[in-house]
Amino acid sequence: MATYLGIDLGTSATKTVLVDGAGRVLARGRADHRPAHRQARGRVDTAEWARSVRLACHDLGDATRADAVGLAVHCPVAIPLDDAGEAVAPGLCWDHPALPDLVEAYAKARGDEAATLVGNAAFPATAMGLAWRFFAEHEPETLARTRTMGFVGTWLGHRLTGRDAIDPTQASYSGLFACTDGCDWIDDLAALVGVPRHVLPPVVPSLSPLGTLLPEAAAELGLRPGIPVVTGAADTAAAACLLDIHGSRAPLYTVGTTHVVTRSSAVPDRAPRVLQRADVRPGRWLWHSATNGGVALSVAARLLGYGDAVEELIARAGAATIAQAEAAPVFIPHVTPERGPLWLERPRTALLGYLPDTDAWSAAWGAVEGVAFAVRLMLGDSDHVVMVGSLDYAGIVADLFGRPVHLVEETYLPAMGAAAMAAEGTDGVILPAPPYRRIDPRPEWAHVVAARWESYGETWGRIVGRPAPTAPPMSEESR
């Protein structure tokens, strides 16, 4: 039976998984990025990615068992590449402070027809093709050496195969790509931004083989040379592909550095309020609502004396009584700019009601509640939620969402999705979705959650300065 390797190059770590054609996990690997890879706000060192990918593959033990490789990557980060596929300069992240002004000019100039084709509101996270304009204005010497302007998947794919590509799920966040019709670069927008057409990588379907593993890459990662590498997708799209969420009407809630609510649609949203991308499977689209919940939990953990132990903060919150939850402070958790549907260009945060006599359980509950309630703002109506995260957090979320949570019993889901794309793209093998555990909300908590939710909405509007958003409706056609 064939064996498939999934590589998930994430925001804070690389995760790897080896699975067989029946979906059985044979080995897992992980390597965290060292903090120094974020050299400054909005810039990232790809050399640290190379290190973590290497270590995560070696952490599998015997990776030579892999017969094919699939890729999942975080998105969006723009990376200028030279002739050898090496980064010419640190990657440019969507939260770089110079991007909002460039996006404002782009939004005014692109026109309604182009905006409909792009299928996303103009925002740094959805217009990363403006990286070219950034480098032209701030680092022209970088462009003199740039042959390809790609995303994370472009960099990793070239490193493994020597070939340039970008898949539709990543290209959808460039602001230069016809996400809603055609799934190719829009020449007029490239010209508007000043990007030469030849520096944009070829758009290759997620499930298509990109090439074969180079000998030097195989030696570095402990793999066999010449095995096929499938193009892959952005990490959340890879997870959604494995779970086949278009077959379910429940949204997928993925917990990581970013907390993302994902829905699948059979039609594109022509006036999107959220982040929209072409799906791994042609003819479908993914709608993402995102908040930087993992970052907010890290900030709250440090503020409340837990250091980097976010799980300890969550465990303490899970042990709170109803009375302690009623006395908890209200946390508005937007400690960074936020993407759709919140669309916050600068941080908006507050911790209200945290008093000298607030006990540790109340404080922890307020912090975790604030992050979960921010996600609930984006959730919309559904009978239940499919979730990827920890068991402790899922129990709290079920209470705070007021609906059952189906907790996926697989913590390396994007890596598993990458392996599934390798299996399907090379051998036509469809890996089964992992099992889940149902967690029901506790009825006795309903009254306090309802009161806290109402208070949270009022506080959110006051701190942010506008009413709380609502999730886009999902028609029967879009499902």
DOROZA-337008 format. One line per 3 residues: number of its first residue (from 1); their letters; for each residue x, y, z of C-alpha. Coordinates in steps of 0.02 Angstrom, whole numbers. Layout:
% residues N
NUM = A = X Y Z ~ ...
% end
This chain:
% residues 479
1 = MAT = 0 0 0 ~ 67 172 -47 ~ 120 297 87
4 = YLG = 90 485 74 ~ 181 629 159 ~ 91 789 203
7 = IDL = 194 944 243 ~ 104 1088 329 ~ 213 1244 333
10 = GTS = 116 1350 457 ~ 133 1521 535 ~ 224 1461 691
13 = ATK = 280 1283 651 ~ 296 1149 518 ~ 198 989 545
16 = TVL = 219 829 446 ~ 122 668 437 ~ 145 501 350
19 = VDG = -15 406 309 ~ -58 252 208 ~ -195 235 79
22 = AGR = -321 186 212 ~ -289 348 307 ~ -193 266 449
25 = VLA = -62 381 526 ~ 109 301 522 ~ 212 444 594
28 = RGR = 201 627 642 ~ 334 761 649 ~ 344 941 707
31 = ADH = 469 1083 716 ~ 429 1257 783 ~ 493 1412 696
34 = RPA = 613 1507 806 ~ 543 1680 851 ~ 687 1766 761
37 = HRQ = 611 1719 593 ~ 493 1868 616 ~ 630 1997 589
40 = ARG = 513 2144 607 ~ 329 2176 596 ~ 268 2113 429
43 = RVD = 431 2028 374 ~ 482 1846 387 ~ 644 1749 356
46 = TAE = 618 1600 241 ~ 781 1521 301 ~ 690 1475 461
49 = WAR = 554 1391 360 ~ 686 1286 273 ~ 754 1234 442
52 = SVR = 584 1187 514 ~ 531 1089 359 ~ 693 990 368
55 = LAC = 676 953 553 ~ 491 909 541 ~ 527 783 403
58 = HDL = 670 704 501 ~ 557 699 654 ~ 453 567 562
61 = GDA = 590 438 583 ~ 601 344 418 ~ 526 465 292
64 = TRA = 593 364 145 ~ 430 266 154 ~ 340 412 69
67 = DAV = 284 378 -110 ~ 215 553 -141 ~ 213 725 -57
70 = GLA = 74 853 -36 ~ 91 1031 28 ~ -12 1144 140
73 = VHC = 49 1319 183 ~ -1 1473 279 ~ -62 1620 175
76 = PVA = -37 1757 125 ~ 148 1802 125 ~ 228 1870 -34
79 = IPL = 405 1812 -72 ~ 520 1879 -209 ~ 619 1734 -283
82 = DDA = 776 1733 -389 ~ 823 1618 -533 ~ 866 1478 -412
85 = GEA = 702 1494 -318 ~ 786 1571 -165 ~ 708 1718 -74
88 = VAP = 789 1881 -128 ~ 727 1969 30 ~ 624 1928 184
91 = GLC = 445 1884 142 ~ 315 2022 156 ~ 167 1980 269
94 = WDH = -8 2050 255 ~ 8 2147 418 ~ 154 2256 362
97 = PAL = 114 2438 408 ~ 156 2505 234 ~ 21 2403 146
100 = PDL = -141 2494 196 ~ -95 2651 98 ~ -51 2548 -56
103 = VEA = -216 2454 -41 ~ -315 2614 -27 ~ -246 2676 -193
106 = YAK = -273 2505 -273 ~ -454 2498 -214 ~ -494 2666 -291
109 = ARG = -414 2622 -458 ~ -465 2442 -492 ~ -647 2471 -543
112 = DEA = -807 2376 -507 ~ -788 2243 -642 ~ -613 2196 -584
115 = ATL = -669 2196 -403 ~ -807 2071 -446 ~ -682 1958 -532
118 = VGN = -562 1967 -385 ~ -704 1920 -268 ~ -630 2000 -113
121 = AAF = -639 2167 -27 ~ -479 2268 -46 ~ -376 2237 110
124 = PAT = -191 2195 136 ~ -232 2012 166 ~ -326 1999 1
127 = AMG = -215 2108 -109 ~ -41 2038 -79 ~ 4 2064 -262
130 = LAW = 40 2241 -202 ~ 201 2171 -131 ~ 275 2215 -299
133 = RFF = 229 2397 -274 ~ 299 2390 -97 ~ 467 2327 -156
136 = AEH = 471 2452 -300 ~ 447 2596 -178 ~ 550 2534 -30
139 = EPE = 675 2405 -92 ~ 704 2428 -280 ~ 864 2327 -268
142 = TLA = 758 2176 -223 ~ 659 2185 -385 ~ 817 2193 -488
145 = RTR = 853 2015 -432 ~ 674 1950 -432 ~ 620 1825 -564
148 = TMG = 458 1765 -481 ~ 343 1848 -355 ~ 258 1703 -266
151 = FVG = 178 1651 -104 ~ 233 1522 25 ~ 179 1376 -83
154 = TWL = 280 1445 -228 ~ 436 1451 -121 ~ 412 1277 -48
157 = GHR = 360 1198 -212 ~ 512 1267 -302 ~ 625 1210 -162
160 = LTG = 561 1031 -183 ~ 540 1020 -372 ~ 630 1168 -453
163 = RDA = 465 1225 -530 ~ 366 1385 -502 ~ 180 1377 -467
166 = IDP = 40 1446 -363 ~ -124 1358 -332 ~ -294 1446 -342
169 = TQA = -324 1445 -153 ~ -169 1553 -128 ~ -184 1658 -286
172 = SYS = -357 1711 -227 ~ -275 1824 -98 ~ -163 1917 -222
175 = GLF = -292 2044 -280 ~ -235 2006 -458 ~ -326 1841 -484
178 = ACT = -499 1806 -557 ~ -563 1705 -411 ~ -747 1710 -461
181 = DGC = -730 1677 -647 ~ -585 1603 -746 ~ -461 1567 -607
184 = DWI = -314 1654 -691 ~ -215 1814 -675 ~ -303 1975 -726
187 = DDL = -183 2063 -844 ~ -262 2235 -821 ~ -241 2227 -632
190 = AAL = -62 2167 -647 ~ -27 2316 -759 ~ -116 2432 -636
193 = VGV = -4 2374 -495 ~ 149 2374 -608 ~ 183 2188 -595
196 = PRH = 263 2117 -754 ~ 155 1971 -809 ~ 304 1855 -825
199 = VLP = 349 1867 -639 ~ 181 1795 -585 ~ 196 1606 -563
202 = PVV = 89 1487 -667 ~ -78 1445 -585 ~ -82 1256 -559
205 = PSL = -233 1161 -487 ~ -209 1106 -308 ~ -229 921 -347
208 = SPL = -109 921 -495 ~ 68 852 -485 ~ 192 996 -481
211 = GTL = 346 893 -519 ~ 460 763 -443 ~ 569 781 -289
214 = LPE = 742 846 -329 ~ 891 743 -269 ~ 958 885 -163
217 = AAA = 789 914 -81 ~ 769 728 -51 ~ 938 719 34
220 = ELG = 897 869 143 ~ 728 801 200 ~ 771 616 211
223 = LRP = 655 566 68 ~ 677 465 -91 ~ 718 570 -245
226 = GIP = 600 569 -392 ~ 437 542 -299 ~ 292 654 -357
229 = VVT = 252 817 -269 ~ 72 879 -281 ~ 46 1067 -289
232 = GAA = -63 1076 -133 ~ -157 1222 -58 ~ -171 1347 82
235 = DTA = -181 1263 251 ~ -364 1293 293 ~ -415 1244 117
238 = AAA = -317 1082 136 ~ -408 1043 299 ~ -577 1082 220
241 = CLL = -534 967 74 ~ -496 821 189 ~ -656 847 289
244 = DIH = -758 868 129 ~ -853 1014 208 ~ -956 1044 51
247 = GSR = -1046 883 98 ~ -1094 958 267 ~ -1192 1114 308
250 = APL = -1093 1144 466 ~ -952 1273 464 ~ -775 1220 505
253 = YTV = -692 1312 649 ~ -503 1295 643 ~ -403 1349 795
256 = GTT = -222 1404 776 ~ -126 1567 769 ~ -277 1624 669
259 = HVV = -452 1565 713 ~ -547 1533 551 ~ -728 1491 515
262 = TRS = -744 1409 343 ~ -897 1376 237 ~ -907 1295 66
265 = SAV = -1011 1366 -75 ~ -1061 1308 -249 ~ -1072 1489 -308
268 = PDR = -954 1635 -279 ~ -1005 1785 -175 ~ -1003 1934 -293
271 = APR = -1002 2060 -151 ~ -906 1968 -16 ~ -903 2021 165
274 = VLQ = -779 1886 211 ~ -620 1814 138 ~ -659 1715 -19
277 = RAD = -550 1596 -117 ~ -568 1468 -254 ~ -580 1295 -178
280 = VRP = -462 1148 -201 ~ -599 1071 -307 ~ -642 1173 -463
283 = GRW = -816 1248 -467 ~ -826 1279 -280 ~ -776 1421 -166
286 = LWH = -725 1437 16 ~ -785 1580 124 ~ -673 1616 273
289 = SAT = -707 1724 424 ~ -547 1754 520 ~ -485 1829 683
292 = NGG = -313 1819 761 ~ -380 1723 909 ~ -221 1625 943
295 = VAL = -122 1785 957 ~ -253 1858 1073 ~ -247 1705 1187
298 = SVA = -57 1719 1195 ~ -69 1902 1244 ~ -201 1863 1376
301 = ARL = -96 1719 1446 ~ 54 1833 1469 ~ -52 1973 1541
304 = LGY = -131 1855 1669 ~ 32 1775 1723 ~ 30 1612 1624
307 = GDA = 179 1658 1516 ~ 172 1557 1356 ~ 61 1421 1433
310 = VEE = -100 1458 1339 ~ -168 1284 1376 ~ -153 1319 1563
313 = LIA = -257 1476 1539 ~ -389 1375 1444 ~ -389 1237 1576
316 = RAG = -415 1366 1714 ~ -559 1442 1617 ~ -636 1269 1595
319 = AAT = -634 1245 1783 ~ -731 1407 1817 ~ -899 1398 1903
322 = IAQ = -1055 1485 1840 ~ -1034 1618 1975 ~ -853 1648 1923
325 = AEA = -906 1664 1740 ~ -1040 1790 1789 ~ -905 1895 1875
328 = APV = -779 1881 1733 ~ -707 2033 1645 ~ -754 2066 1464
331 = FIP = -610 2044 1341 ~ -616 2124 1168 ~ -474 2023 1090
334 = HVT = -421 2116 932 ~ -240 2142 981 ~ -188 2151 797
337 = PER = -271 2211 637 ~ -409 2091 582 ~ -467 2023 415
340 = GPL = -645 1989 357 ~ -781 2005 412 ~ -715 2116 552
343 = WLE = -601 2220 437 ~ -503 2310 573 ~ -354 2404 502
346 = RPR = -282 2430 676 ~ -297 2342 844 ~ -453 2366 950
349 = TAL = -439 2285 1120 ~ -497 2306 1298 ~ -508 2209 1461
352 = LGY = -653 2284 1559 ~ -699 2236 1736 ~ -532 2157 1782
355 = LPD = -522 2217 1963 ~ -401 2188 2107 ~ -517 2057 2181
358 = TDA = -549 1964 2016 ~ -501 1783 2047 ~ -395 1680 1927
361 = WSA = -542 1575 1864 ~ -648 1728 1822 ~ -502 1812 1735
364 = AWG = -463 1657 1632 ~ -646 1633 1585 ~ -659 1814 1526
367 = AVE = -504 1797 1417 ~ -557 1636 1333 ~ -737 1692 1318
370 = GVA = -683 1852 1228 ~ -592 1753 1094 ~ -734 1628 1072
373 = FAV = -867 1763 1067 ~ -768 1855 931 ~ -781 1694 830
376 = RLM = -966 1679 870 ~ -992 1851 792 ~ -935 1772 628
379 = LGD = -1023 1605 645 ~ -1200 1629 583 ~ -1336 1499 603
382 = SDH = -1299 1314 601 ~ -1356 1161 696 ~ -1179 1119 750
385 = VVM = -997 1166 719 ~ -854 1056 660 ~ -699 1107 756
388 = VGS = -513 1077 753 ~ -431 1119 920 ~ -403 1057 1097
391 = LDY = -531 960 1198 ~ -528 1085 1342 ~ -561 1231 1226
394 = AGI = -697 1137 1131 ~ -794 1110 1292 ~ -795 1296 1327
397 = VAD = -839 1335 1147 ~ -991 1221 1150 ~ -1059 1319 1299
400 = LFG = -1017 1489 1224 ~ -1084 1448 1050 ~ -1241 1366 1123
403 = RPV = -1234 1221 1001 ~ -1148 1052 985 ~ -966 1047 932
406 = HLV = -902 901 829 ~ -719 899 881 ~ -610 821 746
409 = EET = -492 696 826 ~ -343 747 721 ~ -231 889 776
412 = YLP = -123 891 618 ~ -270 922 502 ~ -188 1032 366
415 = AMG = -43 908 358 ~ -169 768 340 ~ -256 870 205
418 = AAA = -90 888 114 ~ -64 700 122 ~ -242 674 57
421 = MAA = -206 789 -91 ~ -49 688 -127 ~ -150 527 -125
424 = EGT = -288 594 -237 ~ -174 691 -353 ~ -56 546 -387
427 = DGV = -157 386 -366 ~ -340 442 -363 ~ -353 379 -184
430 = ILP = -478 471 -72 ~ -423 465 109 ~ -562 451 238
433 = APP = -599 599 350 ~ -541 577 530 ~ -670 536 664
436 = YRR = -744 667 779 ~ -810 679 957 ~ -976 765 992
439 = IDP = -976 890 1135 ~ -1143 963 1189 ~ -1167 1128 1279
442 = RPE = -1211 1115 1463 ~ -1395 1168 1484 ~ -1364 1243 1655
445 = WAH = -1244 1369 1577 ~ -1368 1436 1448 ~ -1432 1581 1552
448 = VVA = -1262 1652 1599 ~ -1196 1632 1422 ~ -1348 1723 1351
451 = ARW = -1322 1869 1470 ~ -1135 1875 1437 ~ -1162 1868 1249
454 = ESY = -1279 2018 1254 ~ -1156 2116 1360 ~ -1013 2068 1246
457 = GET = -1102 2131 1090 ~ -1134 2300 1171 ~ -954 2314 1231
460 = WGR = -884 2259 1062 ~ -981 2394 972 ~ -924 2527 1096
463 = IVG = -739 2480 1085 ~ -734 2452 898 ~ -846 2599 857
466 = RPA = -976 2510 751 ~ -1106 2372 767 ~ -1048 2194 774
469 = PTA = -1044 2105 604 ~ -1154 1963 548 ~ -1101 1810 450
472 = PPM = -1151 1803 265 ~ -1309 1702 233 ~ -1290 1532 150
475 = SEE = -1429 1501 24 ~ -1478 1324 -26 ~ -1395 1358 -195
478 = SR = -1231 1409 -115 ~ -1224 1251 -11
% end
